[in-house]
């Protein structure tokens, strides 16, 4: 007779067995110790979010070191820029002196040779390149303005003054060569606007002298010739470069308005000489007309003040 099949334990029996095992004193002690140990372990999120005090101190020290290094590098860069600017200002002054000396030699020879054209153009190119670099750094602007005003005054004096030992020799070639240098220098707005201002003021000055001068005086023909050269130079600068000046980011509107007023004053001063030579007024009116045509589009685009245009038209 086969033995009876064994019956699987019922849930009640399993629960009772499990309960009897958990109620074992040694097992309950082991579970309690494991739970205490688990609770003492820091979680991964807490460990990542809360670095140790020593790690935090190290991080702060490294941050301070990086900040100190950045400040040091900035200071060194600032000193380097100042040194480069001072060096470029010195080179600019030397190039200007060289150009003026070339101009003196030009009048000594009475004509412009090939060497003058080569060296003078190189000097002008270097002056404009140095000036661009210096102005881009926005440093030493007052010093640069003084240097450029000095250059304009020195070249203008040579263009408008015939050497005492010239006698009856014609120096017009030398004067026109200097006029050409002015045009080349005037491509740069910072220089060109100052040239027009200085020349227009010189026109007013010469017109007063012509009003009081004796037409038979030896210096009268020279002043007469200089007047046309100066008026023509302003016209060249306006036609050559004015539109390019307006495209510059830092176009000096205040300086522009100053030389416009100076040109209008020059016209008024020349009108007094109309009885002696009406061509002066004809020439200056042509310059003002050209300027008005150039200013009109910019004024309507609000790049320039409409009031300036109205003064040119009336």
C-alpha positions in Angstrom: 0.0 0.0 0.0 1.6 3.3 -1.2 2.2 6.0 1.3 -0.1 8.9 1.2 1.0 11.9 -1.0 2.6 14.7 1.0 0.6 17.9 1.2 2.2 21.3 0.5 2.4 23.5 3.6 -0.4 25.9 4.0 0.1 29.7 4.2 -0.7 29.5 7.8 2.0 27.0 8.3 4.6 29.1 6.3 3.8 32.3 8.3 4.1 30.4 11.5 7.5 29.1 10.5 8.7 32.5 9.3 7.5 34.1 12.5 9.3 31.5 14.6 12.6 32.3 12.7 12.3 36.1 13.1 11.5 35.7 16.8 14.9 34.0 17.1 16.9 36.2 19.5 20.2 35.9 17.4 18.4 36.8 14.1 16.7 39.8 15.6 20.0 41.1 17.0 21.6 40.7 13.6 18.8 42.6 11.8 18.9 45.4 14.3 22.7 45.8 13.9 22.4 45.9 10.1 19.7 48.5 10.2 21.7 50.8 12.5 24.8 50.5 10.2 22.7 51.3 7.1 21.2 54.4 8.7 24.7 55.6 9.5 25.8 55.4 5.8 25.5 58.8 3.9 23.4 58.7 0.8 25.0 59.4 -2.6 23.0 62.6 -3.2 23.9 63.9 0.3 27.6 63.1 -0.3 27.6 64.9 -3.7 25.6 67.9 -2.4 27.6 68.5 0.8 31.4 68.4 0.2 33.7 68.1 3.1 34.9 71.3 4.8 38.4 70.6 3.6 37.3 70.3 0.0 35.3 73.5 0.3 38.4 75.4 1.6 40.5 74.0 -1.2 37.9 75.1 -3.8 37.8 78.7 -2.3 41.6 78.9 -2.2 41.8 77.9 -5.9 39.1 80.4 -6.8 41.0 83.2 -5.1 44.2 82.1 -6.9 42.5 82.2 -10.3 41.0 85.6 -9.6 44.4 87.0 -8.5 46.0 85.6 -11.6 43.4 87.1 -13.9 43.9 90.5 -12.2 47.6 90.2 -12.6 47.3 89.4 -16.3 44.9 92.3 -16.8 47.4 94.7 -15.2 50.2 93.4 -17.4 48.1 93.8 -20.5 47.2 97.3 -19.5 50.9 98.2 -19.0 51.7 96.6 -22.3 49.0 98.6 -24.1 50.2 101.8 -22.5 53.8 101.0 -23.5 52.7 100.3 -27.1 50.7 103.4 -27.2 53.6 105.6 -26.0 55.9 103.9 -28.5 53.4 104.5 -31.4 52.9 108.1 -30.4 56.7 108.6 -30.5 56.9 106.9 -33.9 54.0 109.0 -35.1 55.8 112.2 -34.0 59.1 111.0 -35.7 57.2 110.3 -39.0 55.6 113.7 -38.9 59.0 115.4 -38.4 60.4 113.4 -41.3 57.5 114.4 -43.6 57.9 118.1 -42.7 61.7 117.9 -43.3 60.9 116.4 -46.7 58.6 119.3 -47.4 61.4 121.8 -46.5 63.7 120.0 -49.0 61.0 120.1 -51.6 61.0 123.9 -51.5 64.7 124.0 -51.5 64.7 122.1 -54.8 61.7 124.0 -56.2 60.2 120.8 -57.6 59.0 117.4 -56.5 61.3 114.7 -57.6 60.6 110.9 -57.7 62.4 110.4 -54.3 60.1 113.0 -52.7 57.0 111.2 -54.0 58.2 107.8 -52.8 59.4 108.9 -49.3 56.5 111.3 -48.6 53.9 108.7 -49.5 55.6 106.1 -47.3 55.7 108.6 -44.5 52.0 109.4 -45.0 51.1 105.7 -45.0 53.0 105.1 -41.8 51.4 108.2 -40.2 47.9 107.0 -41.1 48.5 103.4 -39.9 50.0 104.6 -36.6 47.1 107.0 -36.1 44.6 104.3 -36.7 46.1 102.0 -34.2 46.4 104.7 -31.5 42.8 105.9 -32.0 41.5 102.4 -31.8 42.9 102.1 -28.3 41.0 105.3 -27.4 44.0 106.6 -25.5 46.0 109.8 -25.6 43.3 111.4 -27.8 44.2 115.0 -26.6 47.9 114.4 -27.3 47.2 113.0 -30.7 44.9 115.9 -31.6 47.6 118.3 -30.6 50.1 116.4 -32.8 47.9 116.3 -35.8 47.0 120.0 -35.5 50.7 120.7 -35.4 51.3 118.7 -38.5 48.5 120.6 -40.4 49.8 123.9 -39.2 53.4 123.1 -40.3 52.5 121.8 -43.7 50.0 124.6 -44.3 52.7 127.2 -43.4 55.0 125.7 -46.0 52.3 125.4 -48.6 51.2 129.1 -48.2 54.7 130.6 -47.7 57.2 131.1 -50.4 60.8 130.9 -49.1 62.6 134.2 -48.8 65.4 133.1 -51.1 63.0 132.0 -53.8 63.1 135.3 -55.6 61.0 135.2 -58.8 61.2 131.4 -59.1 57.9 129.7 -59.4 57.2 127.4 -56.4 53.7 126.3 -57.6 54.9 122.7 -58.2 56.0 122.4 -54.6 52.8 123.9 -53.4 50.6 121.5 -55.4 52.7 118.6 -54.1 51.9 119.6 -50.6 48.3 120.0 -51.5 48.4 116.4 -52.7 49.9 115.3 -49.4 47.0 117.1 -47.6 44.5 115.2 -49.7 46.2 111.9 -48.9 46.3 112.6 -45.2 42.7 113.8 -45.4 41.5 110.3 -46.2 41.5 109.8 -42.4 38.5 111.6 -40.9 40.4 112.6 -37.8 42.9 114.4 -40.0 40.7 115.6 -42.8 38.2 117.5 -40.8 41.0 119.3 -39.0 42.6 120.2 -42.3 39.4 121.8 -43.5 38.9 123.7 -40.3 42.5 125.1 -40.4 42.4 126.0 -44.1 39.0 127.7 -43.8 40.3 129.8 -40.9 43.4 130.6 -42.9 41.2 131.8 -45.8 39.5 134.3 -43.5 42.8 135.5 -42.3 44.3 135.9 -45.8 41.1 137.7 -47.0 41.6 140.3 -44.2 45.2 140.8 -45.3 44.1 141.1 -49.0 41.6 143.8 -48.1 44.3 146.0 -46.6 47.1 145.0 -48.9 48.5 147.1 -51.8 47.8 145.3 -55.1 51.3 146.4 -56.2 53.0 145.0 -53.1 55.4 142.1 -53.7 53.5 139.8 -51.4 50.2 140.4 -53.0 50.5 137.8 -55.9 51.6 135.2 -53.3 48.5 135.7 -51.2 46.3 135.7 -54.3 47.8 132.4 -55.4 47.5 130.9 -52.0 43.8 131.8 -51.8 42.9 129.6 -54.8 45.1 126.7 -53.7 43.4 126.7 -50.3 39.9 126.9 -51.7 40.7 124.2 -54.1 42.1 121.9 -51.4 38.8 122.2 -49.4 36.8 121.2 -52.5 39.1 118.2 -53.1 38.8 117.0 -49.5 35.0 117.2 -49.6 34.7 115.4 -53.0 37.4 112.8 -52.2 36.6 111.8 -48.6 33.4 113.3 -47.1 31.2 110.3 -47.8 33.8 108.0 -46.4 34.0 110.1 -43.2 30.3 109.8 -42.7 30.6 106.0 -42.7 33.0 106.0 -39.7 31.6 104.9 -36.4 33.1 107.8 -34.6 32.4 110.6 -37.0 33.0 113.9 -35.1 29.7 115.8 -35.8 30.7 118.6 -33.5 34.0 119.2 -35.4 32.0 119.0 -38.7 29.6 121.7 -37.6 32.6 123.8 -36.5 34.3 123.8 -39.9 31.0 124.3 -41.7 30.5 127.5 -39.7 34.1 128.4 -40.5 33.6 128.0 -44.3 30.4 130.1 -44.2 32.4 132.8 -42.3 35.1 132.6 -45.0 32.5 133.1 -47.7 31.3 136.2 -45.9 34.8 137.5 -45.6 35.5 136.9 -49.3 32.3 138.7 -50.3 34.0 141.9 -49.0 36.7 141.3 -51.6 34.2 140.9 -54.5 35.1 144.3 -55.8 38.8 143.3 -56.1 38.4 139.7 -57.3 35.0 138.2 -57.8 36.5 134.8 -58.5 37.1 134.2 -54.8 33.4 134.2 -54.2 32.7 132.1 -57.2 35.2 129.5 -56.0 33.9 129.4 -52.4 30.3 129.2 -53.6 31.2 126.2 -55.7 32.7 124.5 -52.6 29.6 125.3 -50.5 27.4 123.9 -53.3 29.4 120.7 -53.4 29.2 120.4 -49.6 25.4 120.9 -49.6 25.0 118.1 -52.2 27.0 115.8 -50.0 25.3 116.8 -46.8 21.7 116.6 -48.1 21.4 112.8 -48.2 23.0 112.4 -44.8 20.8 115.0 -43.3 17.6 113.4 -44.6 18.9 110.1 -43.2 19.4 111.8 -39.8 23.1 111.2 -39.9 23.6 115.0 -39.7 21.6 117.9 -38.4 19.1 119.4 -41.0 20.0 122.8 -39.5 23.5 122.5 -41.0 22.0 121.8 -44.4 19.7 124.9 -44.2 22.7 127.1 -43.4 24.5 125.8 -46.4 21.5 126.5 -48.7 20.8 130.0 -47.5 
